[in-house]
């Protein structure tokens, strides 16, 4: 079985390390290559699961104290480097194990939702990385998606008294299905609203415990998902505004 020549660039693409033109070419390539699309999704989900584990689990104070005792200024540089390498490796192994356990549970419940949570974490974990389109104006954000998606939608235009602010959006994929990620700000929290064609994306959020508030619904042939670390009430309020705007 031949492997696509683009596959070796998957890691660079996921990390955003390709040149802008190559990044765009790879994005276009994903629309016609199921193998590369699957490889990108796998790497994204793994990276995000590890980041989630890193945020949810931390080493106990006793471990940090032991490391500090081992890495005293009097020690030789070679020994200090060895301890730094050993502790870093150990922590990475622990984080990977925890992330694997969390992701396996989420993946069994709903692979689509797990992937979208990963997209949300990627956005939170890389605040310096710009969105594909940055604007608080729905009349700027909505037209940006024209020609990129096989459907249309109406972003929420929050009223002055609303706590929500439109930040911008990203072009995302669930498998090979293209979709929109609208990003809103509510106080100190970000909310990702994912929109796909309902015929391409299926599945509801699992009933088990999740690291984020997640909700999903269908309306006018579109599948919506909300993912956020904000309060459930905020997610429900934004859902209501989206439903009203897309009636």
C-alpha positions as CSV (number, residue, x, y, z in Angstrom):
1,X,0.0,0.0,0.0
2,X,1.5,3.3,-1.1
3,X,1.7,6.1,1.4
4,X,0.9,9.7,0.3
5,X,4.0,11.8,-0.2
6,X,2.3,14.5,2.0
7,X,2.1,12.2,5.0
8,X,5.7,13.0,6.2
9,X,4.6,16.7,6.6
10,X,1.7,15.8,8.8
11,X,3.6,16.8,12.0
12,X,4.7,20.1,10.6
13,X,1.2,20.9,9.5
14,X,-0.4,20.1,12.9
15,X,2.3,22.3,14.6
16,X,1.8,25.1,12.1
17,X,5.4,25.0,11.1
18,X,4.9,24.9,7.3
19,X,5.3,28.0,5.2
20,X,1.9,29.8,4.7
21,X,1.6,28.6,1.1
22,X,2.5,25.0,2.0
23,X,0.1,25.2,5.0
24,X,-2.8,26.2,2.6
25,X,-1.8,23.6,0.1
26,X,-1.9,20.9,2.8
27,X,-5.3,22.1,3.9
28,X,-6.6,21.8,0.4
29,X,-5.0,18.4,0.0
30,X,-6.9,17.1,3.1
31,X,-10.2,17.5,1.2
32,X,-9.2,14.7,-1.2
33,X,-6.9,12.5,0.8
34,X,-8.7,10.4,3.5
35,X,-5.3,8.9,4.7
36,X,-3.7,12.3,5.4
37,X,-7.0,13.6,7.0
38,X,-7.0,10.7,9.3
39,X,-3.3,11.1,10.2
40,X,-3.8,14.8,10.9
41,X,-6.9,14.1,13.1
42,X,-5.0,11.4,15.0
43,X,-2.0,13.7,15.8
44,X,-4.3,16.6,16.7
45,X,-6.3,14.4,19.1
46,X,-3.1,13.0,20.7
47,X,-1.5,16.4,21.2
48,X,-4.7,17.9,22.7
49,X,-5.3,14.9,25.0
50,X,-1.8,15.3,26.4
51,X,-2.4,19.1,26.9
52,X,-5.6,18.3,28.7
53,X,-3.9,15.8,30.9
54,X,-1.2,18.4,31.7
55,X,-3.8,20.9,32.7
56,X,-5.8,18.5,34.8
57,X,-2.9,16.6,36.6
58,X,0.2,18.0,38.2
59,X,3.0,16.4,40.1
60,X,2.7,16.5,43.9
61,X,4.8,19.1,45.9
62,X,7.0,16.3,47.3
63,X,8.1,15.4,43.8
64,X,9.1,19.0,43.1
65,X,10.9,19.2,46.4
66,X,12.9,16.1,45.6
67,X,13.8,17.4,42.2
68,X,15.0,20.7,43.7
69,X,17.1,18.8,46.2
70,X,18.7,16.8,43.4
71,X,19.4,19.8,41.2
72,X,21.4,21.9,43.7
73,X,23.9,24.5,42.4
74,X,26.8,22.4,43.9
75,X,26.1,19.5,41.6
76,X,28.1,19.0,38.4
77,X,26.5,20.2,35.2
78,X,26.5,16.7,33.8
79,X,24.7,15.3,36.7
80,X,22.2,18.2,36.7
81,X,21.5,17.6,33.0
82,X,20.9,13.9,33.7
83,X,18.3,14.7,36.4
84,X,16.6,17.3,34.2
85,X,16.3,14.8,31.4
86,X,15.2,11.9,33.6
87,X,12.4,14.0,35.4
88,X,11.2,15.5,32.1
89,X,11.0,12.1,30.5
90,X,9.2,10.6,33.5
91,X,6.6,13.4,33.6
92,X,6.0,13.1,29.9
93,X,5.4,9.4,30.3
94,X,2.9,10.0,33.1
95,X,1.1,12.7,31.1
96,X,0.9,10.5,28.1
97,X,-0.6,7.6,30.1
98,X,-3.2,9.9,31.7
99,X,-4.0,11.5,28.4
100,X,-4.3,8.1,26.8
101,X,-6.8,6.9,29.4
102,X,-8.9,10.0,29.1
103,X,-8.9,10.0,25.3
104,X,-9.8,6.3,25.1
105,X,-12.8,6.9,27.2
106,X,-13.9,9.9,25.2
107,X,-13.1,8.2,21.9
108,X,-15.3,5.3,22.8
109,X,-18.2,7.6,23.6
110,X,-18.0,9.8,20.5
111,X,-15.0,10.3,18.3
112,X,-16.4,13.4,16.8
113,X,-17.0,15.2,20.1
114,X,-13.6,14.1,21.4
115,X,-11.9,15.6,18.3
116,X,-13.8,18.9,18.7
117,X,-12.8,19.1,22.3
118,X,-9.3,18.7,21.0
119,X,-9.8,21.6,18.6
120,X,-11.0,23.8,21.5
121,X,-8.0,22.9,23.6
122,X,-5.7,23.6,20.7
123,X,-7.2,27.1,20.5
124,X,-6.9,27.7,24.2
125,X,-3.4,26.3,24.4
126,X,-2.1,28.5,21.6
127,X,-3.4,32.0,22.4
128,X,-0.6,33.6,20.3
129,X,-1.7,31.6,17.2
130,X,-4.2,33.7,15.3
131,X,-7.6,32.5,14.2
132,X,-8.2,32.0,10.5
133,X,-10.5,35.1,10.6
134,X,-10.4,37.7,13.4
135,X,-13.3,40.1,13.8
136,X,-16.1,41.0,16.1
137,X,-18.3,41.8,13.1
138,X,-20.5,39.0,11.9
139,X,-20.6,40.6,8.5
140,X,-16.9,40.0,8.2
141,X,-16.8,36.5,9.7
142,X,-19.7,35.0,7.8
143,X,-18.5,36.0,4.3
144,X,-15.1,34.6,5.0
145,X,-16.6,31.1,5.0
146,X,-18.2,31.5,1.6
147,X,-16.6,29.1,-0.9
148,X,-15.0,27.1,1.9
149,X,-18.2,25.4,3.2
150,X,-21.1,23.7,1.4
151,X,-23.6,25.5,3.6
152,X,-24.3,28.8,5.2
153,X,-25.2,30.0,8.7
154,X,-25.8,33.1,10.8
155,X,-23.4,33.9,13.6
156,X,-24.9,35.5,16.7
157,X,-24.9,39.3,16.7
158,X,-24.9,39.9,20.5
159,X,-27.0,42.8,21.8
160,X,-25.2,45.4,23.8
161,X,-26.4,43.9,27.1
162,X,-25.2,40.4,26.1
163,X,-22.1,39.0,27.8
164,X,-20.9,37.4,24.5
165,X,-18.4,38.8,22.1
166,X,-17.6,37.3,18.7
167,X,-13.8,36.9,18.4
168,X,-13.5,35.2,15.0
169,X,-13.4,31.8,13.5
170,X,-11.5,28.8,12.1
171,X,-12.0,26.3,9.3
172,X,-12.0,22.8,10.9
173,X,-12.6,19.2,9.9
174,X,-14.4,16.3,11.4
175,X,-13.0,13.4,9.4
176,X,-13.1,14.8,5.9
177,X,-16.2,17.0,6.6
178,X,-15.4,20.7,6.6
179,X,-17.0,22.9,9.2
180,X,-16.8,26.3,11.0
181,X,-15.5,27.0,14.5
182,X,-16.9,30.3,15.7
183,X,-15.1,31.6,18.8
184,X,-16.9,33.7,21.3
185,X,-15.7,35.4,24.5
186,X,-17.8,35.4,27.7
187,X,-16.0,37.2,30.6
188,X,-12.7,35.3,30.9
189,X,-13.8,32.2,29.0
190,X,-13.8,31.2,25.3
191,X,-16.6,29.3,23.7
192,X,-16.2,27.3,20.5
193,X,-19.3,26.8,18.3
194,X,-18.7,24.1,15.7
195,X,-21.1,23.9,12.7
196,X,-21.2,21.1,10.2
197,X,-23.6,19.7,7.6
198,X,-25.8,17.3,9.5
199,X,-25.5,14.7,6.7
200,X,-21.7,14.6,7.2
201,X,-21.4,14.6,11.0
202,X,-23.3,12.5,13.5
203,X,-23.3,11.9,17.2
204,X,-24.3,13.5,20.4
205,X,-22.0,14.4,23.4
206,X,-21.6,11.4,25.8
207,X,-23.4,11.4,29.1
208,X,-20.3,10.7,31.1
209,X,-18.0,13.2,32.8
210,X,-16.1,15.5,30.4
211,X,-13.5,18.2,30.9
212,X,-15.7,20.8,29.2
213,X,-19.3,21.8,28.9
214,X,-20.5,20.2,25.7
215,X,-23.8,20.4,24.0
216,X,-25.1,19.5,20.5
217,X,-28.2,19.9,18.4
218,X,-29.5,19.9,14.8
219,X,-31.3,22.7,13.1
220,X,-32.2,23.3,9.4
221,X,-29.9,20.6,8.2
222,X,-26.9,21.7,10.2
223,X,-25.2,20.0,13.2
224,X,-24.1,22.3,16.0
225,X,-21.8,21.7,18.9
226,X,-20.8,24.0,21.7
227,X,-17.6,23.3,23.7
228,X,-16.4,25.5,26.5
229,X,-15.0,25.7,30.0
230,X,-17.5,28.4,30.8
231,X,-20.6,27.7,32.9
232,X,-23.3,25.5,31.5
233,X,-25.7,28.4,31.8
234,X,-23.5,30.5,29.5
235,X,-23.5,27.6,26.9
236,X,-27.3,27.3,27.1
237,X,-27.8,31.1,26.6
238,X,-25.5,31.2,23.6
239,X,-27.3,28.1,22.2
240,X,-30.6,30.0,22.4
241,X,-29.2,33.0,20.6
242,X,-27.8,30.7,17.8
243,X,-31.1,28.9,17.4
244,X,-32.9,32.3,17.2
245,X,-30.4,33.7,14.7
246,X,-30.7,30.6,12.4
247,X,-34.5,30.1,12.4
